[in-house]
Amino acid sequence: MVNPALVIDFVNTLDLGPRFEALDSPSALGGWLRERALLPEEARVTRSDLHDAIELREAIRTLLGAHNEVPGDVAAASEVLDRALCRANLCVRFQEGVLRLEPEAAGVRGALGRILGEVAAAMTDGVWERMKACRADDCQWAYLDTAKNQSRAWCSMQSCGNRAKVRAYRARHATA
């Protein structure tokens, strides 16, 4: 079973408006991963692990944004995921008759590998295309597009969508 919420929650550890970084230290990263049972209590988290996690998070955000016409370097983001995949040493495993990617690496590398496993599962299950980053530059919040025609552009019509529509309206009427 695909768990897109894990990937979306990971991307949303950075809130662009107002700016709030949930992963602001190695201990914060460790706490976030432990809360989701991705990292054992005794595992050590380093600054290098924090850098890798943030780099992976932003690469996933870039790929989700590409589903929503948000400009970004998809090739560079894909390379980041590929490097993280290698560091996690993901292997194909069968669990209760279901094919899964599981990391052989321990610690934070393994925890990030579990997140990548969910990305891969979403890609194979068809959920990946419905996972998006908000089109608003000052938001880019990750969400699951549940619209029938998968046409949602913003995380919320009440906030980001409304602001974008008001700006477009004003731009159209400014020249009139």
N, C-alpha and C positions, 0 to 999 in steps of 0.2 A: 504494500500500500504506500503510495506516494505521500510525503509530508511536506507540501509546499509552504506551510506555516513556518517551519524551521528556517528555510531559506529566506523567506520574507522578513521574519523577525531578525535574522542576522543582518540583512541589508539595512533594516530600519534601526540598527543600533546607532546610526548617525541621523539625527533630525536636522535638516538644513534650515528650518524656520520655525521657531527660533533655534539657532544652532545649539545642539546638545549632543555631545559625544559620550555614549555609554561606555565605550571601550577606551577610556582615557588613561589607563595604566595596565600593567601586566596583571595586577590583582583583580581589576575590573573584568578583564578578559577571562581570567580563571573563574571568577564568580559566575559570569554569564554562561560559560560552557558547563560548569558544574550544575547550575540550576536546571539545565536541560539534559543532564545525565550523559554528557559527552566527554567528560574529563573526570578521572578519579580524584578524590580529595588530596591524595599525596603527591599528585603531579605538580611539577614546578613550571611556572610560566615566566618567560624571559622577555626582555624588550624586543629581541629579535622575533619571538613568537607573536608579539603584539603587532610589529611591523608587517609580518606575513599575513596575519588575520585581517588587518585593515586593507592591505593591498588586495587580498582575495575579495573582501566585501565590496570594495569599489569596482573591481573587475566584474563581479556579478551584477552590480548596479548598472554598469555600462551595457552589459548584455541585455538586461531587462529593459533598459531605456531604448535599445535598438528595436524592441518589439513595439515601441510607441513613437518611433521617429525622433527620438532624442539623439542629437549628434554625439558621437563618441568613437573612439578607436577600438573597434570590435576585434581586430587582429591582435592588438596588444593585450586586450582583456583576455582573449582566448589563450594567449601565451602564459598569462599569469595563472589561469586555471590549470593549464597543462603542467606548469612547474609544481603547483600545489598538489596535483594528482600524483606526480612522481615522488614528491617528498612524503606523501601519505602512503605510498606503495599500495594503491588500491588493487584489490584482487576480486575476481568473480567468485561469489559464494552462493550456495543454494540454502535458503532458510525456509523450512516448511514448504518445500516445493516451489519457492519463489526465488528467482534470480536477483541477487543484490550485489552491489559493489561495497566491499568492506575494506577498511584500511588495515594493513599489517603494522603500520607505525604506531607507536604509543604516544602519549602526551598530547600536546596541542596539535602536532602534525596529524595524529590520528583523528582528533576531534574535528579538525578542518576537513579531513578526508571524509568523515561521516556527512558533513554538510555537502561536500562535492558528490557524495553518493546519492543524496537527495536531488541534487541538480540533475545528475544522470538519469535517475528514475523519472523525474518530471519530463525530461527530454524524450524518454522512451514511451512514457505513458500518454503523451500529448498534452500534458498540463503546462509544460514549459512555455508554449506560445501564449498562454493566458496569463502568465506571470509578467508583470510590467512595472516600470518605474514611471511615476507621474511626469507628464510632459512639462509641467511648470518648472522653470529653471531654479526657482528658490525653494522647491519642494523635493522632487524626485523620490518621493516616498514609494516604496515597493507595495504592490497590491496584487490580488488575484482578480482578473477581469471576469466577472460572472455574467456579463451581458450576453444575450443569446448570440448576437453577431460579433462578439468580441471587439467592440468598437470604443470602449471606454478609453479616454485620453488622459483623464485626471483621476487622482486618488479619490476626490470628492467633488461633486458638482456644486455643493454648498460653499466650498472655499476656493480651491484652485480653478475649477471649471468656471465658476461665477466671475472670478477676477479676470480670467482670460477672455470671456465673452464680453465683459464690460470694456476691456482694453480694445478689443476688436471693434466694438460698436463705436467707441469714441474716435478711433482712428478713421473709421468710415465716414463719420459725421464731421470730423475736424476740417476736411477739405470741401465740404458741401457749403 
